[in-house]
Amino acid sequence: MITRPQNPPAATLMFSLKGSIIPAVWRKVLFTVVVSAAVASLHGTLFNFKFVLTATPFTLWGLTLAIFLGFRNTVAYQRYWEARTLWGELLIVARNLTRQTLALLPKASATSRRALALSLVGFAYLLKSQLRGEEPEAASLDRFGVGSVVRNKRNPASAQLGRLGRDYLDAARQAEAGELAQLNMDQQLSRLSYVLGGCERIKGTPIPYPYILLLHRTVYVYCFLLPFCLVDSIGWFTPLAVCILSYTFFGLDALGDQISDPFDTLPNDLPLNAMCRNLEIAVLELLDEPAPAPLEPVDGVLL
């Protein structure tokens, strides 16, 4: 996730590359500018044939393309925001379960209650690794009581959730907790299952490929034909105009691609590492144990 200062100066907003979509699209924009410069130098003539394109079709295409890009980016942002909501829910549930572990299981040993709370942190780290397609960090997960049996499952987060359910039920029975306490803890575990299922739905259901393919092709065709429309009216200003328009369309297209998978490690995706660390801090502080420092952005990017 890109971090930025509050109320940055206008020069920073205009010329900063950090946090911009430019690194992802500059090659495409440069190519369209080169094509536009070639068209301007040839005055729209190719193989002794003068290409004459009026502004009318480009106005219609541009309007339609803007609507399609806006719709796709709205869908992509909805996926991004739903993922952020689910991870916010995960933090809330971890706090609730840790608090309930300490308050509703007074007869359980301190070691048992600590192990239950740390297992919640292990669940978050397992889910993060699973969503990003990474190998779980064995050394880190061992600290939270997540053994190799769980890590080697096809769906380790689901396996950890099942283990959490069994461990909480056993601890509640051994601590002679009432049925109401058991019900409250089971409801929180059910919310974890909802979080897991929601993240799996987002990860496993991308935006339909034909829709993405249609947008990509339309953007390319529009930007490559645009110089033939502008060269007779604005001449050598054509590359500048095409540069601005292609940056806008290619940028919106690339931004939609990035945030449509919010669990990736691109600069505009969710900072799952930082979220897991914040959850770890919250649980350890509820246990009155030393907590690590929050993760800091590296070059303006929080992972």
The 8 nearest C-alpha neighbors of each residue, nearest first, counted from 0:
[[1, 267, 301, 266, 268, 270, 269, 300],
 [2, 0, 300, 18, 266, 299, 267, 301],
 [3, 1, 299, 300, 0, 301, 4, 296],
 [2, 4, 5, 1, 299, 7, 18, 6],
 [5, 3, 7, 6, 2, 8, 299, 11],
 [4, 6, 7, 3, 8, 2, 11, 12],
 [5, 7, 4, 8, 3, 9, 12, 11],
 [6, 8, 5, 4, 11, 9, 12, 3],
 [9, 7, 11, 10, 6, 12, 13, 5],
 [8, 10, 12, 11, 13, 7, 14, 6],
 [11, 9, 13, 8, 12, 14, 15, 7],
 [12, 10, 15, 9, 8, 13, 14, 7],
 [11, 13, 9, 10, 14, 15, 8, 7],
 [14, 12, 10, 11, 9, 15, 8, 16],
 [13, 15, 11, 12, 10, 16, 9, 17],
 [14, 16, 11, 17, 12, 13, 19, 18],
 [17, 15, 19, 18, 14, 21, 22, 20],
 [18, 16, 19, 15, 299, 298, 1, 300],
 [17, 19, 1, 16, 20, 266, 299, 15],
 [20, 18, 16, 21, 17, 22, 15, 23],
 [19, 21, 23, 22, 250, 24, 18, 254],
 [20, 22, 24, 19, 25, 23, 16, 250],
 [23, 21, 20, 24, 25, 19, 16, 26],
 [22, 24, 21, 20, 25, 253, 26, 250],
 [25, 23, 21, 27, 26, 22, 28, 249],
 [26, 24, 28, 21, 27, 22, 29, 23],
 [27, 25, 29, 28, 24, 30, 23, 22],
 [28, 26, 30, 24, 29, 25, 31, 249],
 [27, 29, 25, 31, 30, 26, 245, 246],
 [30, 28, 32, 26, 31, 27, 25, 33],
 [29, 31, 33, 27, 32, 28, 26, 34],
 [30, 32, 34, 28, 33, 29, 35, 223],
 [31, 33, 35, 29, 238, 30, 34, 242],
 [34, 32, 36, 30, 35, 31, 29, 37],
 [33, 35, 31, 37, 32, 36, 38, 30],
 [36, 34, 32, 238, 38, 226, 37, 33],
 [35, 37, 39, 33, 38, 34, 238, 32],
 [38, 36, 34, 40, 35, 39, 41, 33],
 [37, 39, 35, 43, 41, 36, 40, 42],
 [40, 38, 42, 36, 41, 37, 230, 235],
 [39, 41, 37, 38, 42, 36, 43, 235],
 [40, 42, 38, 43, 39, 44, 37, 45],
 [43, 41, 39, 40, 44, 38, 230, 231],
 [42, 44, 38, 41, 227, 50, 49, 39],
 [45, 43, 49, 48, 41, 42, 47, 50],
 [44, 46, 48, 47, 49, 43, 50, 41],
 [45, 47, 48, 44, 49, 41, 50, 43],
 [48, 46, 45, 44, 49, 50, 43, 41],
 [49, 47, 45, 44, 46, 50, 43, 51],
 [48, 50, 44, 43, 51, 45, 47, 42],
 [51, 49, 43, 44, 48, 52, 227, 45],
 [50, 52, 49, 53, 227, 228, 43, 231],
 [53, 51, 228, 227, 50, 54, 56, 229],
 [52, 54, 55, 228, 51, 56, 57, 229],
 [53, 55, 57, 56, 58, 228, 52, 229],
 [54, 56, 58, 57, 53, 59, 52, 60],
 [57, 55, 59, 58, 54, 60, 53, 52],
 [58, 56, 60, 54, 59, 55, 61, 225],
 [57, 59, 61, 55, 56, 60, 54, 62],
 [58, 60, 56, 62, 57, 61, 63, 55],
 [61, 59, 57, 63, 62, 58, 64, 56],
 [60, 62, 64, 58, 63, 59, 57, 65],
 [61, 63, 65, 59, 64, 60, 58, 66],
 [64, 62, 60, 66, 65, 61, 59, 67],
 [63, 65, 61, 67, 66, 62, 60, 68],
 [64, 66, 68, 62, 63, 67, 69, 61],
 [65, 67, 69, 63, 64, 68, 70, 62],
 [68, 66, 64, 70, 69, 65, 71, 63],
 [69, 67, 65, 71, 70, 66, 64, 72],
 [70, 68, 66, 72, 67, 71, 65, 73],
 [69, 71, 73, 67, 68, 72, 66, 74],
 [72, 70, 68, 74, 73, 69, 67, 75],
 [73, 71, 75, 255, 69, 74, 70, 76],
 [72, 74, 70, 76, 71, 75, 69, 77],
 [73, 75, 77, 71, 72, 76, 70, 78],
 [76, 74, 259, 72, 78, 73, 77, 255],
 [77, 75, 79, 73, 78, 74, 80, 72],
 [76, 78, 74, 80, 79, 75, 81, 73],
 [79, 77, 81, 75, 76, 80, 82, 259],
 [80, 78, 76, 261, 82, 77, 81, 258],
 [79, 81, 83, 77, 82, 78, 76, 84],
 [80, 82, 84, 78, 83, 79, 77, 85],
 [83, 81, 85, 79, 80, 84, 78, 86],
 [82, 84, 80, 86, 81, 85, 87, 79],
 [85, 83, 81, 87, 82, 86, 80, 88],
 [86, 84, 88, 82, 87, 194, 83, 81],
 [87, 85, 89, 88, 83, 84, 82, 90],
 [86, 88, 84, 90, 89, 85, 83, 91],
 [89, 87, 85, 91, 86, 90, 92, 84],
 [88, 90, 86, 92, 87, 91, 93, 85],
 [89, 91, 93, 87, 88, 92, 278, 94],
 [92, 90, 88, 94, 89, 93, 95, 87],
 [91, 93, 95, 89, 94, 90, 96, 187],
 [94, 92, 90, 96, 91, 95, 97, 89],
 [93, 95, 97, 91, 92, 96, 98, 90],
 [96, 94, 92, 98, 93, 97, 99, 91],
 [95, 97, 99, 93, 98, 94, 100, 92],
 [98, 96, 100, 94, 116, 99, 95, 93],
 [97, 99, 95, 101, 96, 100, 102, 94],
 [100, 98, 96, 102, 103, 101, 97, 95],
 [101, 99, 97, 98, 104, 102, 103, 96],
 [100, 102, 98, 99, 104, 103, 97, 105],
 [103, 101, 99, 100, 104, 98, 105, 97],
 [104, 102, 99, 100, 105, 101, 180, 176],
 [103, 105, 107, 106, 100, 102, 174, 101],
 [106, 104, 107, 103, 102, 101, 174, 108],
 [105, 107, 174, 104, 108, 175, 173, 176],
 [108, 106, 174, 104, 105, 111, 109, 112],
 [109, 107, 111, 110, 112, 106, 105, 113],
 [108, 110, 112, 111, 113, 107, 114, 101],
 [111, 109, 113, 108, 112, 114, 107, 115],
 [112, 110, 114, 108, 113, 109, 115, 107],
 [111, 113, 115, 109, 114, 110, 100, 116],
 [112, 114, 110, 116, 115, 111, 109, 117],
 [115, 113, 111, 117, 112, 116, 118, 110],
 [114, 116, 112, 118, 113, 117, 111, 119],
 [117, 115, 113, 97, 118, 119, 114, 112],
 [116, 118, 143, 120, 114, 119, 115, 113],
 [119, 117, 121, 115, 120, 116, 143, 114],
 [120, 118, 122, 117, 121, 116, 93, 123],
 [119, 121, 117, 123, 122, 118, 279, 124],
 [120, 122, 118, 124, 143, 119, 123, 140],
 [121, 123, 119, 125, 120, 124, 156, 126],
 [124, 122, 126, 120, 121, 125, 275, 127],
 [125, 123, 127, 121, 126, 122, 275, 128],
 [126, 124, 122, 128, 127, 123, 156, 121],
 [125, 127, 129, 123, 156, 124, 128, 130],
 [126, 128, 124, 130, 125, 129, 123, 131],
 [129, 127, 133, 131, 125, 126, 130, 135],
 [130, 128, 126, 132, 127, 131, 125, 133],
 [129, 131, 127, 128, 132, 126, 262, 202],
 [132, 130, 128, 133, 129, 263, 262, 127],
 [131, 133, 129, 130, 128, 134, 127, 263],
 [134, 132, 128, 131, 135, 129, 130, 127],
 [133, 135, 128, 136, 132, 129, 137, 150],
 [136, 134, 128, 137, 133, 125, 150, 140],
 [135, 137, 139, 138, 140, 134, 128, 141],
 [136, 138, 140, 139, 135, 141, 147, 150],
 [137, 139, 141, 136, 140, 142, 135, 143],
 [138, 140, 136, 141, 137, 142, 143, 135],
 [141, 139, 137, 143, 142, 145, 138, 121],
 [142, 140, 144, 143, 138, 145, 139, 137],
 [143, 141, 140, 139, 144, 138, 145, 117],
 [144, 142, 117, 140, 121, 141, 118, 145],
 [143, 145, 141, 142, 146, 118, 140, 114],
 [146, 144, 140, 141, 143, 121, 149, 147],
 [147, 145, 148, 149, 144, 141, 150, 140],
 [146, 148, 150, 149, 151, 145, 137, 141],
 [147, 149, 146, 151, 150, 152, 145, 155],
 [148, 150, 147, 155, 151, 152, 146, 158],
 [151, 149, 147, 155, 152, 148, 146, 135],
 [152, 150, 149, 148, 147, 153, 155, 154],
 [153, 151, 155, 154, 149, 150, 148, 158],
 [152, 154, 155, 151, 150, 158, 157, 149],
 [155, 153, 152, 157, 156, 158, 129, 151],
 [156, 154, 158, 152, 150, 157, 149, 153],
 [155, 157, 159, 126, 158, 125, 154, 122],
 [158, 156, 160, 159, 155, 154, 161, 195],
 [157, 159, 155, 161, 156, 160, 149, 162],
 [160, 158, 162, 156, 157, 161, 155, 163],
 [159, 161, 163, 157, 162, 158, 156, 164],
 [162, 160, 158, 164, 163, 159, 157, 165],
 [161, 163, 159, 165, 160, 164, 166, 158],
 [164, 162, 160, 166, 161, 165, 167, 159],
 [165, 163, 161, 167, 162, 166, 168, 160],
 [164, 166, 162, 168, 163, 167, 169, 161],
 [167, 165, 163, 169, 168, 164, 170, 162],
 [166, 168, 170, 164, 169, 165, 163, 171],
 [169, 167, 171, 165, 166, 170, 164, 172],
 [170, 168, 166, 172, 167, 171, 165, 173],
 [169, 171, 167, 173, 172, 168, 174, 166],
 [172, 170, 176, 174, 168, 169, 173, 167],
 [171, 173, 175, 169, 174, 170, 176, 168],
 [172, 174, 170, 175, 171, 169, 107, 176],
 [173, 175, 106, 107, 171, 172, 176, 104],
 [176, 174, 172, 173, 171, 177, 106, 104],
 [177, 175, 171, 174, 172, 180, 104, 178],
 [178, 176, 180, 179, 175, 181, 171, 172],
 [177, 179, 181, 180, 182, 176, 183, 171],
 [178, 180, 182, 177, 181, 183, 176, 184],
 [181, 179, 183, 177, 182, 178, 176, 184],
 [180, 182, 178, 184, 179, 183, 185, 177],
 [181, 183, 179, 185, 180, 184, 178, 186],
 [184, 182, 186, 180, 185, 181, 179, 187],
 [183, 185, 187, 181, 186, 182, 180, 188],
 [184, 186, 188, 182, 187, 183, 181, 189],
 [185, 187, 189, 183, 184, 188, 182, 190],
 [188, 186, 190, 184, 189, 185, 92, 183],
 [189, 187, 191, 185, 190, 186, 184, 192],
 [190, 188, 192, 186, 191, 187, 185, 193],
 [189, 191, 193, 187, 188, 192, 194, 186],
 [192, 190, 188, 194, 189, 193, 195, 89],
 [191, 193, 189, 195, 190, 194, 196, 188],
 [192, 194, 190, 196, 191, 195, 197, 189],
 [195, 193, 191, 197, 192, 85, 196, 198],
 [194, 196, 192, 198, 193, 197, 199, 191],
 [197, 195, 199, 193, 198, 194, 200, 192],
 [196, 198, 200, 194, 199, 195, 193, 201],
 [199, 197, 201, 195, 200, 196, 202, 194],
 [200, 198, 196, 202, 197, 201, 203, 195],
 [199, 201, 197, 203, 198, 202, 204, 196],
 [202, 200, 198, 204, 199, 203, 197, 78],
 [201, 203, 199, 200, 204, 198, 260, 205],
 [202, 204, 200, 201, 199, 205, 198, 130],
 [205, 203, 201, 202, 200, 206, 199, 207],
 [206, 204, 207, 203, 202, 201, 259, 260],
 [205, 207, 208, 204, 211, 259, 210, 75],
 [208, 206, 210, 209, 205, 211, 204, 212],
 [207, 209, 211, 210, 212, 206, 205, 213],
 [210, 208, 212, 211, 207, 213, 214, 206],
 [209, 211, 213, 208, 212, 207, 214, 206],
 [212, 210, 208, 214, 213, 209, 215, 207],
 [213, 211, 209, 215, 210, 214, 208, 216],
 [214, 212, 210, 216, 211, 215, 209, 217],
 [213, 215, 217, 211, 212, 216, 218, 210],
 [216, 214, 212, 218, 217, 213, 211, 219],
 [217, 215, 219, 213, 218, 214, 220, 212],
 [216, 218, 214, 220, 219, 215, 221, 213],
 [219, 217, 221, 215, 216, 220, 214, 222],
 [218, 220, 216, 222, 217, 221, 223, 215],
 [221, 219, 217, 223, 218, 222, 224, 216],
 [220, 222, 218, 224, 219, 223, 225, 217],
 [221, 223, 225, 219, 220, 224, 245, 218],
 [222, 224, 220, 221, 225, 219, 31, 226],
 [225, 223, 221, 222, 226, 227, 220, 228],
 [224, 226, 228, 222, 227, 223, 221, 229],
 [227, 225, 229, 35, 228, 224, 230, 237],
 [228, 226, 225, 43, 229, 230, 224, 52],
 [229, 227, 52, 225, 226, 53, 230, 54],
 [230, 228, 226, 232, 227, 231, 233, 237],
 [229, 231, 234, 232, 233, 227, 39, 237],
 [232, 230, 229, 234, 233, 42, 228, 43],
 [231, 233, 229, 230, 234, 228, 237, 236],
 [234, 232, 236, 230, 229, 237, 231, 235],
 [235, 233, 230, 236, 231, 237, 232, 39],
 [234, 236, 237, 39, 233, 238, 230, 36],
 [237, 235, 239, 234, 233, 238, 240, 230],
 [236, 238, 240, 235, 239, 230, 234, 229],
 [239, 237, 35, 32, 241, 240, 36, 236],
 [240, 238, 242, 236, 237, 241, 243, 32],
 [239, 241, 237, 243, 242, 238, 244, 236],
 [240, 242, 238, 244, 243, 239, 245, 237],
 [243, 241, 239, 245, 240, 244, 32, 238],
 [244, 242, 246, 240, 241, 245, 247, 239],
 [243, 245, 247, 241, 246, 242, 248, 240],
 [244, 246, 248, 242, 247, 243, 249, 241],
 [247, 245, 243, 249, 244, 250, 248, 28],
 [246, 248, 244, 250, 245, 249, 251, 243],
 [247, 249, 245, 251, 250, 246, 252, 244],
 [250, 248, 252, 246, 251, 245, 247, 253],
 [251, 249, 253, 247, 252, 248, 246, 254],
 [252, 250, 254, 248, 253, 249, 255, 247],
 [251, 253, 249, 255, 250, 254, 248, 256],
 [254, 252, 256, 250, 255, 251, 249, 257],
 [255, 253, 251, 257, 256, 252, 250, 258],
 [254, 256, 72, 252, 253, 257, 258, 75],
 [257, 255, 253, 254, 259, 258, 252, 260],
 [258, 256, 254, 255, 259, 260, 253, 267],
 [257, 259, 261, 260, 255, 256, 75, 268],
 [258, 260, 75, 256, 257, 261, 255, 78],
 [261, 259, 258, 262, 263, 257, 202, 79],
 [262, 260, 268, 258, 79, 269, 263, 259],
 [263, 261, 260, 269, 131, 130, 268, 264],
 [262, 264, 261, 265, 131, 268, 260, 269],
 [263, 265, 268, 266, 262, 302, 131, 269],
 [264, 266, 268, 267, 263, 257, 0, 302],
 [267, 265, 0, 268, 1, 300, 264, 18],
 [266, 268, 0, 265, 1, 258, 257, 269],
 [269, 267, 261, 0, 265, 266, 258, 263],
 [268, 270, 261, 0, 271, 262, 267, 83],
 [271, 269, 302, 273, 0, 272, 301, 274],
 [270, 272, 274, 273, 269, 275, 127, 302],
 [273, 271, 275, 274, 270, 302, 276, 127],
 [272, 274, 276, 271, 270, 275, 294, 277],
 [275, 273, 271, 277, 276, 272, 278, 270],
 [276, 274, 278, 272, 277, 273, 271, 123],
 [275, 277, 279, 273, 274, 278, 280, 272],
 [278, 276, 280, 274, 279, 275, 273, 281],
 [279, 277, 281, 275, 280, 276, 90, 274],
 [280, 278, 276, 282, 277, 281, 120, 283],
 [279, 281, 277, 290, 283, 278, 282, 284],
 [280, 282, 278, 284, 279, 283, 277, 285],
 [283, 281, 285, 279, 284, 280, 278, 286],
 [284, 282, 286, 288, 280, 285, 281, 290],
 [283, 285, 287, 286, 281, 282, 288, 280],
 [284, 286, 282, 283, 287, 281, 97, 98],
 [285, 287, 283, 284, 288, 282, 113, 97],
 [288, 286, 284, 285, 283, 289, 290, 282],
 [287, 289, 283, 286, 284, 290, 285, 282],
 [290, 288, 283, 291, 287, 284, 280, 286],
 [289, 291, 280, 283, 288, 284, 292, 279],
 [292, 290, 280, 293, 289, 276, 279, 294],
 [291, 293, 294, 290, 280, 276, 277, 295],
 [294, 292, 276, 277, 295, 291, 273, 280],
 [293, 295, 273, 292, 296, 276, 301, 272],
 [294, 296, 293, 297, 301, 273, 300, 292],
 [297, 295, 301, 300, 299, 298, 294, 2],
 [296, 298, 300, 299, 301, 295, 302, 294],
 [299, 297, 300, 296, 17, 301, 2, 1],
 [298, 300, 296, 2, 297, 1, 301, 3],
 [301, 299, 1, 296, 297, 0, 298, 2],
 [300, 302, 296, 0, 270, 1, 297, 295],
 [301, 270, 272, 273, 0, 300, 271, 264]]
